Amino acid sequence: MSRIVLSTPPFTMEELYGELAKSGNTMPSLGLCSLAAVLKKQGHEIKIIEPIALGIDFSQTIREILDFNPRYTGITAPTILIHQAARLARELKKANGEITIILGGAHITALPVETMSDFPEFDIGCIGEGEDTILELITALESGSDLKKVQGITIREEGKVLVTPPRPFIQELDKLPFPAWEFLKGFPDLYRPPSHTYQRLPAATLFTSRGCPYQCVFCDTSVFGRRYRYHSAGYVFRMADKLYHSYGVKEIIFYDDAITTNKQRLVELCGMLKESGMKIGWSCFSRVNDADKDVLRIMKEAGCWQIGYGIESGSQQILDVLKKKITLDQIRSALCWTKEAGISTKGFFMIGNFLETKETIRQTIDFAKGLALDDFQITNLTPFPGSVSFNIAENYGAFDKDWKKMNTLKVCFIPKDLTPEDLQGGQRKAYLEFYIRPRIIAGKMKEIFRNPVVSLNRIYRGLHSLLGIFLSRYRKH
């Protein structure tokens, strides 16, 4: 059996979140935890390194990896961090040329040939879901078998990049072991979600399903596909129970794109959580067209305190071109029903959408202010590799395909007849007009009275980031 390190690339909060660094996310990669679990089950020795949570830089990360003396190092990276991943691989190769570097994640899945061509530091790329692939790949490497027979990877042969046939998606997710949280140093205390996404600490995140059946043009579904697959309610409950009793987790954030897609499973899970007596709160993400009054009430009774909805725009025309398959009336109704159930609401919006104009930006700001929302986030439309938008963006404006700029907090796509200043100014106005209102300020004051220590910390982090946005924008003018 082999020694294997699984790592995310080192980066600073400023590199990823810019002015929002203080409210950024340092939660662990659940993908790495799942890979560690299946590799451990096969008998391999595993180490997970999360540099951002541990507060270590490149040199310290290299030292941590080399001290473990691994035969293989797996690195996962989204598009915005692919250059940092390549640097980590390059420096590892310099230190120990015998280590095999395996790259996984969304970017290599979306652009396998381009990524392997641009970065010779990576020896092998894992495409799509990694659990079955990594097991077969390591077995093939250990035995010297033909790698071309391993499904779902990209390799080099005679100077050419080869991509093997795709691996079928895992249908029975319950066959997977729980994420290997035991390999996360300092878990859960060193890992913190973004501000405005938790009430109590320590918190943990969970994915309970894979695949999204919807057709939004801005989403990259290349890793998990469009067929909706899910863990059973019992499996999810047992994960939550382990986090609560073994790690002292007080809150769970369900990271599913829409945990409400299968309402029967959700209601069953809520019943288990309620009957368990665990004092654990949770939040999740949902679609407005999935909102159901009775289910929302059940979710509240089971500990749900916040739901984040992808709203994107206050223009129906833009929603249609983004293929959201929702209406403005559905948005209004879902948020009202959620508030009536006693659940806090958060709206996720985008600026710089296809067909965006100064008028639609104004419509979105006014629409957001008229909704039953407690929290608000607006980012830039980013046509990520693997999404439909990546291939059609240039039909709607100027698109800079530099991977380093593909961050929803930066502008890489500019709609026709707009400027970067229009988008940045619109984003600043949106935050200012939404949050500087008596209702929102009063709501934040109530949060502080209910839970002074955590709420003050969250609000401080959020305000610090927002002030950074305002000040940085004004300095540029």
C-alpha positions in Angstrom: 0.0 0.0 0.0 1.1 3.6 -0.7 1.5 6.8 1.1 -0.7 9.5 -0.5 -1.1 13.2 0.2 -4.3 15.0 -0.9 -4.1 18.8 -0.9 -5.6 22.0 -2.1 -3.1 24.6 -3.4 -1.9 27.3 -1.1 -3.4 30.8 -1.6 -4.2 33.9 0.3 -7.7 35.0 1.2 -7.0 38.2 -0.8 -6.1 36.2 -3.9 -9.4 34.4 -3.9 -11.8 36.9 -2.3 -10.2 40.3 -2.9 -12.0 42.9 -0.8 -14.2 40.2 0.7 -11.3 38.4 2.3 -12.4 39.0 5.8 -15.7 37.1 5.2 -14.1 34.4 3.0 -14.5 30.6 3.3 -11.9 28.3 4.9 -14.1 25.2 4.9 -12.4 21.9 3.8 -12.6 20.3 0.4 -15.3 17.6 0.8 -14.0 16.0 -2.4 -10.6 15.4 -0.8 -12.3 14.0 2.3 -14.3 11.6 0.2 -11.2 10.5 -1.7 -9.3 10.0 1.5 -12.1 7.8 2.8 -12.1 5.4 -0.1 -8.2 5.3 -0.2 -8.1 4.6 3.5 -10.6 1.7 3.1 -8.3 0.2 0.5 -5.4 0.3 3.0 -3.4 3.3 1.9 -1.8 5.8 4.3 -3.4 9.2 3.8 -2.7 12.8 4.7 -4.9 15.8 3.9 -3.4 19.3 3.8 -5.7 22.4 3.6 -3.2 25.3 3.5 -5.7 28.1 3.7 -7.3 26.8 6.9 -3.9 25.9 8.4 -2.5 29.3 7.5 0.5 27.9 5.7 2.3 29.2 2.6 3.9 27.4 -0.4 7.2 26.5 1.4 5.4 25.2 4.5 3.0 23.2 2.3 5.9 21.6 0.4 7.5 20.8 3.7 4.3 19.2 5.1 4.0 17.1 1.9 7.6 16.0 1.8 7.7 15.1 5.5 5.0 12.5 4.8 7.2 11.0 2.1 4.3 10.2 -0.3 4.5 8.2 -3.5 1.5 10.1 -4.9 0.2 13.6 -4.3 -3.3 14.5 -5.4 -4.2 18.2 -5.9 -7.7 19.6 -6.5 -8.2 23.1 -8.0 -11.0 25.2 -9.6 -10.1 27.4 -12.5 -9.1 30.4 -10.4 -6.5 28.4 -8.5 -5.1 26.3 -11.4 -1.9 28.3 -11.6 -1.3 27.9 -7.8 -1.9 24.2 -8.2 0.7 24.1 -11.0 3.2 26.0 -8.9 2.7 23.5 -6.1 3.3 20.6 -8.5 6.3 22.3 -10.0 8.0 22.9 -6.7 7.2 19.4 -5.5 8.8 18.0 -8.6 11.9 20.0 -8.0 12.1 18.7 -4.4 11.3 15.1 -5.3 11.0 14.0 -8.9 9.8 10.6 -7.8 6.4 11.9 -6.6 3.5 11.3 -9.1 1.3 14.4 -9.2 -2.4 13.8 -9.9 -4.7 16.7 -10.6 -8.5 16.6 -10.0 -11.4 19.0 -9.8 -13.6 21.1 -11.9 -11.0 22.7 -14.1 -9.2 19.6 -15.3 -12.6 18.0 -15.9 -13.8 20.9 -18.1 -10.5 21.4 -20.0 -8.4 18.2 -19.7 -6.4 18.6 -22.9 -5.7 22.3 -22.5 -4.7 21.9 -18.9 -2.3 19.0 -19.4 -0.8 20.8 -22.4 -0.2 24.0 -20.5 1.1 22.4 -17.3 3.6 19.6 -17.7 4.0 19.6 -13.9 0.9 17.4 -13.7 1.5 13.8 -14.5 -2.1 12.6 -14.6 -5.5 14.2 -14.5 -8.7 12.7 -12.9 -11.9 13.7 -14.8 -15.2 13.9 -13.1 -16.2 11.9 -9.9 -13.0 10.7 -8.4 -13.7 7.9 -5.9 -13.8 4.9 -8.2 -11.2 6.5 -10.6 -8.6 7.1 -7.9 -8.8 3.5 -6.6 -8.4 2.0 -10.1 -5.7 4.5 -11.0 -3.5 3.9 -7.9 -3.9 0.1 -8.4 -2.8 0.4 -12.0 0.2 2.6 -11.1 1.2 0.2 -8.3 1.0 -2.8 -10.6 2.4 -1.2 -13.7 -0.7 -1.8 -15.7 -1.7 0.1 -18.9 -3.2 3.4 -17.7 -5.1 3.8 -21.0 -7.5 1.1 -19.6 -8.4 3.3 -16.6 -11.6 5.2 -17.3 -11.9 8.9 -16.6 -8.3 10.1 -16.7 -6.0 12.1 -18.9 -2.4 11.2 -19.5 0.5 11.8 -21.8 1.9 9.4 -24.3 4.7 10.1 -26.9 4.2 13.8 -26.4 0.5 13.8 -26.9 -2.3 14.3 -24.3 -4.7 11.4 -24.2 -8.1 11.3 -22.6 -9.5 7.8 -21.7 -13.3 7.0 -22.1 -15.5 8.7 -19.4 -16.3 6.8 -16.2 -20.0 6.2 -15.5 -21.3 8.2 -12.6 -21.7 6.5 -9.2 -25.4 5.6 -8.9 -25.5 4.2 -5.3 -24.0 7.0 -3.3 -24.7 5.3 0.0 -21.9 2.8 -0.9 -19.4 5.5 -0.3 -17.8 5.7 3.2 -18.3 8.9 5.2 -15.9 11.8 4.4 -12.6 11.2 6.3 -12.8 14.2 8.6 -10.2 12.5 10.9 -7.5 13.5 8.4 -8.3 17.2 8.7 -5.9 18.8 11.1 -7.7 20.9 13.7 -11.2 19.9 12.5 -13.7 21.5 13.0 -12.3 24.5 14.8 -9.8 25.7 12.2 -12.4 25.6 9.4 -14.9 28.5 9.1 -17.7 29.2 6.6 -18.3 32.6 5.1 -19.9 35.3 7.3 -23.8 35.4 7.2 -23.9 31.6 6.6 -23.8 30.4 10.2 -25.2 31.1 13.7 -23.0 28.9 15.8 -19.5 27.4 15.7 -18.0 25.0 15.1 -19.7 24.4 11.8 -19.3 21.8 9.0 -20.5 21.4 5.5 -22.1 18.4 3.7 -23.0 17.4 0.2 -26.0 15.0 0.3 -26.6 14.7 -3.5 -24.8 15.0 -6.8 -25.9 16.2 -10.2 -28.2 19.0 -11.1 -31.2 18.4 -13.4 -31.6 22.1 -14.3 -30.1 23.9 -17.3 -28.7 27.2 -16.0 -26.2 28.3 -18.6 -23.7 29.7 -16.0 -23.3 26.4 -14.0 -20.5 23.9 -14.7 -22.0 20.5 -14.3 -19.2 18.5 -15.9 -18.0 16.9 -12.7 -21.3 15.4 -11.4 -23.5 15.7 -14.5 -27.2 16.6 -14.7 -28.8 13.4 -13.4 -29.8 14.0 -9.8 -28.4 11.3 -7.4 -28.6 11.4 -3.7 -27.7 9.8 -0.4 -30.6 8.3 1.5 -32.1 10.2 4.4 -30.7 7.7 6.8 -27.2 8.0 5.5 -27.3 11.8 5.7 -28.7 11.6 9.3 -25.8 9.3 10.3 -23.3 11.8 8.9 -24.9 14.6 10.9 -25.0 12.4 14.0 -21.2 11.6 13.7 -20.4 15.3 13.2 -22.4 16.2 16.2 -21.3 13.5 18.7 -17.8 12.8 17.5 -16.6 16.3 16.6 -18.9 18.7 18.5 -20.3 20.3 15.4 -23.2 22.7 16.3 -24.2 23.6 12.8 -24.3 22.1 9.3 -24.4 23.9 6.0 -25.8 21.6 3.3 -23.9 22.6 0.1 -26.3 20.8 -2.3 -27.4 23.0 -5.2 -30.9 22.3 -4.2 -31.5 20.0 -1.3 -35.3 20.5 -1.8 -35.3 18.7 -5.2 -36.4 15.4 -3.5 -39.0 16.6 -1.0 -39.8 13.1 0.3 -36.2 12.5 1.3 -35.9 15.9 2.9 -39.0 15.4 5.0 -37.7 12.0 6.1 -34.4 13.6 7.1 -36.2 16.4 9.0 -38.1 13.9 10.9 -34.9 12.1 12.0 -33.2 15.3 13.0 -36.2 16.4 15.0 -36.7 13.1 16.8 -33.0 12.8 17.6 -33.0 15.6 20.1 -29.6 16.9 18.7 -29.3 20.6 19.3 -27.9 21.3 15.8 -28.9 24.1 13.5 -28.6 23.9 9.7 -28.9 26.0 6.5 -29.1 25.1 2.9 -29.6 26.3 -0.7 -32.7 25.9 -2.8 -34.6 27.0 -5.9 -37.6 29.2 -5.6 -39.7 26.9 -7.8 -39.1 24.1 -5.3 -40.5 26.1 -2.4 -43.4 24.4 -0.6 -45.2 25.9 2.4 -45.6 22.6 4.3 -42.0 21.4 3.7 -40.7 24.8 4.8 -42.6 24.5 8.1 -41.1 21.0 8.6 -37.6 22.2 7.8 -38.0 25.0 10.4 -39.1 22.5 13.1 -36.1 20.3 12.3 -33.6 23.1 12.9 -33.3 24.9 9.5 -32.6 28.6 10.2 -31.6 29.9 6.7 -32.2 29.1 3.0 -30.1 30.7 0.3 -32.0 31.1 -3.1 -30.3 31.7 -6.4 -32.3 34.7 -7.8 -29.6 36.2 -10.1 -31.6 39.1 -11.6 -34.7 41.3 -11.3 -35.2 41.1 -15.1 -37.4 38.3 -16.4 -35.7 38.7 -19.8 -32.3 38.0 -18.2 -33.6 35.1 -16.2 -34.9 33.6 -19.4 -31.6 33.9 -21.3 -29.8 32.4 -18.3 -32.3 29.5 -18.5 -33.2 29.7 -14.8 -36.7 28.4 -15.5 -38.1 30.7 -12.8 -40.3 33.8 -12.7 -40.3 36.9 -10.7 -43.6 35.9 -9.1 -42.1 32.6 -8.0 -39.2 34.4 -6.4 -41.6 36.7 -4.4 -43.8 33.8 -3.3 -40.9 31.5 -2.2 -39.3 34.2 -0.1 -42.6 35.2 1.5 -43.4 31.6 2.4 -39.9 31.0 3.8 -40.2 34.1 6.0 -43.7 33.0 7.1 -42.1 29.6 8.2 -39.7 31.5 10.4 -36.6 30.8 8.2 -34.1 33.5 7.4 -33.6 34.2 3.7 -30.6 35.0 1.6 -30.6 36.0 -2.0 -27.8 35.3 -4.5 -27.7 37.7 -7.4 -25.3 38.3 -10.4 -24.4 41.4 -12.2 -23.1 41.6 -15.7 -25.4 39.0 -17.1 -26.1 38.4 -20.8 -28.4 41.2 -22.0 -27.5 43.3 -18.9 -28.0 47.1 -19.2 -27.9 50.0 -16.8 -31.7 49.7 -16.7 -31.7 46.0 -15.7 -29.0 46.7 -13.0 -31.4 49.2 -11.6 -34.3 46.8 -11.9 -32.3 44.1 -10.0 -31.4 46.5 -7.1 -35.0 47.7 -6.8 -36.4 44.1 -7.0 -34.0 42.9 -4.3 -35.0 45.7 -2.0 -38.7 44.8 -2.4 -38.2 41.1 -1.5 -38.5 39.4 1.8 -34.8 39.0 2.1 -32.6 39.2 5.2 -29.2 38.9 3.5 -28.0 39.7 0.0 -25.0 38.7 -2.2 -24.2 40.0 -5.7 -21.3 38.6 -7.7 -20.2 38.9 -11.3 -21.4 36.6 -14.0 -18.3 34.4 -14.7 -18.5 32.0 -17.8 -16.6 29.1 -16.2 -15.1 26.4 -18.4 -17.6 23.5 -18.5 -20.6 25.8 -18.5 -22.7 26.7 -21.6 -21.9 30.3 -20.9 -18.2 29.7 -21.6 -19.0 28.9 -25.2 -21.6 31.6 -25.9 -20.3 34.6 -23.8 -18.7 36.3 -26.7 -22.0 36.6 -28.4 -23.2 38.9 -25.7 -20.1 41.0 -24.9 -16.3 41.0 -24.2 -15.0 37.9 -22.5 -11.5 37.6 -21.1 -10.7 33.9 -21.0 -7.6 34.3 -18.7 -8.1 31.6 -16.1 -6.6 33.8 -13.4 -9.5 36.2 -13.8 -12.3 33.7 -13.6 -13.5 34.6 -10.2 -17.1 35.7 -9.5 -15.7 38.6 -7.5 -13.8 39.9 -10.5 -15.0 41.2 -13.9 -14.0 38.9 -16.8 -17.1 39.3 -18.9 -18.5 42.7 -19.9 -21.9 42.9 -21.6 -22.3 45.0 -24.7 -22.7 48.7 -24.0 -21.5 48.4 -20.4 -18.1 49.1 -18.9 -16.2 47.5 -15.9 -17.0 50.7 -14.0 -20.7 50.2 -14.7 -20.6 46.8 -13.2 -18.4 47.7 -10.2 -20.5 50.8 -9.5 -23.7 48.8 -9.8 -22.4 46.2 -7.3 -21.5 48.9 -4.8 -24.9 50.6 -5.1 -26.6 47.2 -4.7 -24.9 46.4 -1.4 -25.2 50.0 -0.1 -28.9 50.3 -0.9 -29.8 46.9 0.3 -28.0 47.0 3.7 -28.4 50.6 4.7 -32.1 50.4 5.4 -33.9 50.5 8.7 -35.5 47.0 8.3 -32.1 45.3 7.6 -30.2 47.2 10.3 -33.0 46.4 12.8 -32.7 42.7 11.8 -28.9 42.7 12.4 -29.4 44.3 15.8 -31.8 41.5 16.8 -29.2 39.0 15.7 -26.7 40.6 18.0 -29.1 40.5 21.0 -29.9 36.8 20.4 -26.2 35.7 20.0 -23.9 38.5 20.8 -20.5 36.8 20.4 -21.0 35.0 17.1 -23.3 37.7 15.6 -20.8 40.5 16.3 -18.0 38.5 14.8 -20.0 37.7 11.7 -21.3 41.3 11.2 -17.8 42.7 11.8 -16.4 40.4 9.1 -19.1 41.3 6.7 -18.9 45.1 7.3 -15.1 45.0 7.0 -15.4 43.4 3.6 -18.1 45.7 2.4 -16.2 48.7 3.4 -13.2 47.3 1.5 -15.3 47.2 -1.6 -16.6 50.8 -1.3 -13.2 52.2 -0.4 -11.3 50.3 -3.2 -13.9 51.5 -5.8 -13.6 55.1 -4.7 -9.8 55.0 -4.8 -10.0 54.1 -8.5 -12.0 57.2 -9.3 
